[in-house]
Amino acid sequence: MDAVATETGVLLDYLLHLGDNALVLAQRNCQWCGVGPVLEEDLALANQSLDLIGQARLLYQEAARVQGGGATEDTLAYFRDDTAFRNYVLLELPASLPRVGYAQGDMDWGVTLARNFLYSALMVPLWEALQNSGHAPLAAIAAKSLKEARYHLRHASEWVVRLGDGTDESHARMQAAFDHLMPYTQEFWVPSDFERAAVEAGIGVDVTALQAGWRATVAATLQEATLRVPSDQGYVPQGKNGVHSEHLSYLLAEMQSVARAHPGAQW
């Protein structure tokens, strides 16, 4: 394989990774539409989902251009199977705490806000760094996405503090949410082959260089929320390499069903 083809493949995988992250989290957050705890927060999560879908669209459009062969943002979103997705496993998990075995409880507001906080605390510095990407379209997407990520981080942080430093019940539930989710963040810091290649090509960002700042942000916010920073030890998820939990296939089946039932339809 020649150097140009290799770099094209690396760029495509990197764009899909970022786009898949945004799309999958958007799908999880929009599940609160119509059932949020208060109307204002129902709308806030819906708007954040739209922000993420907008990011995914820009990334998929560029990925489709790079891939060629008739690819479009829709084919990349609706006609890839779960093993082709490159999102973090953290983002595909249901917004609930697990019960016995794989059984899931009811949707939990604390889990949603904890996940949004952990993810946006990574994406703010990542988008900041990607503004200097050697791939100009990605740098432009990063500049736009950074503004949105900063708001997402502020929104989630305020809720983490409000609930963590609230009642005994809200404190316990927020702690349980972080205890559940923190081990999945290990995937942030274990670069995939395409991430390493993207850094070497001047396209991507060395995520390991962001780890200390991310930990400082998490520690400071959880301290203000009177929460304990839980251990992140456990297995390292492999979502970036296409190895996902069972939950992603169910999420994609719901999201992709109409497009697959009516391929080529326009409305």
Secondary structure, DSSP 8 states (H G I E B T S, - for coil): --HHHHHHHHHHHHHHHHHHHHHHHHHHHHTTTTT-SSHHHHHHHHHHHHHHHHHHHHHHHHHHHHH-TT--HHHHHHS--GGG----HHHHS-SS-B-STT-B-S--HHHHHHHHHHHHHHHHHHHHHHTT-SSHHHHHHHHHHHHHHHHHHHHHHHHHHHHHTS-HHHHHHHHHHHHHHGGGGGGGGS--HHHHHHHHTTSS--GGGGHHHHHHHHHHHHHHTT-------S---BGGGTB--HHHHHHHHHHHHHHHHSTT---
